[in-house]
Amino acid sequence: MWKIALHILLIVGLVLSLFMVRKILSVTHQEIYEQPDLHPFGQGNAPREVQMEIMEQLELFQQGYAARDTSGLASFMDRLISRQQILILGTMPNEIYSGFEEAADLVQSDWLSWGDVKLLVEQSNISGSDSVVWVSTIGTVEFDLSRLLVLPLRFSGVMVREGQDWKFQQLQFQFDLDSSWILGAIFLLSLLLLATIIRFVFVVVSNR
């Protein structure tokens, strides 16, 4: 009887673990996607003229990440990325790219192997004054590895005016995951592992 109870416990635990993982990976701010006039982080305080100029650059950024045509990488970088003190933070802990060449390597890597990035450009928060603005918005990335894997993103950056153009001097990509479920999932999976080990030891001892 206890064997049946243990198997039921393992099955229930796996189902709950899958539910938690699904919650962690779910797309947040779903109402923003359904109501395009909403802004997840507010509209920002930059003058309307500046906001329009920034959104034009963000559209170019989005087009580059949508087309993912590496033959246009040089023009993309020259049009959108500053050569002065550029810093890009990727989604993984070791993804810290400093300098124009490293930034170009990251963009090329994204285009070749990451996935389709879709940013909510018109819902961006654009704040700042004079020649410096801070930009933030949300989006998703649909991975090439599996079209079933779509993760929410937070996208933010600092743009500076260089001549007539606005260019990114800092950029950050961040997965917008619901971390409130992570500890629960770790705890549950640890219990399942412990139960599995106990069952394995019992089977080994019983068969001696």
Steps between C-alpha positions, in 0.01 A plus 500: 500500500781739586653444155179619335489804732863583415433479126194724537709745701769508229243554225325779691838660573601493134169652393539779757860558389392534137228744609757710689742501208215610272421788736865604511524508119163662435483833317443780750314827438255317275254791521758728333504279190121503488469879547769674289425843649634391842859561606655243738744749654319825426544723198800695626573870535709573191359766265266361236741589220779308672270204562415481132869511404579223748214284378632530146832357622322229699309403186830463316631290789188281484529465122860383536408238758203390286693467173813354664696562180869495594591671172343814648678474834751778430235755401285394798788560741603831344143632506398389848802423722738759638873441478550684829488291820248249365395233750248223434370261765351178368250267662763263643734584795819489290361706213673833557615667180713812514613685193370531146653178366367288786159661458504407130592142591198480734257635241633261237471209743141598582407515135660167418392285791263665747150550359237745379487804729183709505510825699205722582659811354200733517442413868855598600583721796726776366632734766779756515602837372758674285727239339436195722188284533411177677284250313312197632235266364400135490483233234549133428756271340387192308795264499632329189560184706128456551216717375304386805748684725403868518644696792413853614769767490576828667699732278667818622778731396660842506513695175713804427473752222794489263458759230151457359457140618414334830717198577511240774786535747364239741263208437354229717297192406333325793263205513183621672431178694277450803763407759241460778447140384867404480560420869183291513605306191850438644354380832251267331760355263733443797226303677440293187872427470514396865197270457656346190828434682317340793303278263817401313682410823200295619484307170875426512484382863187290437657317205811390686 
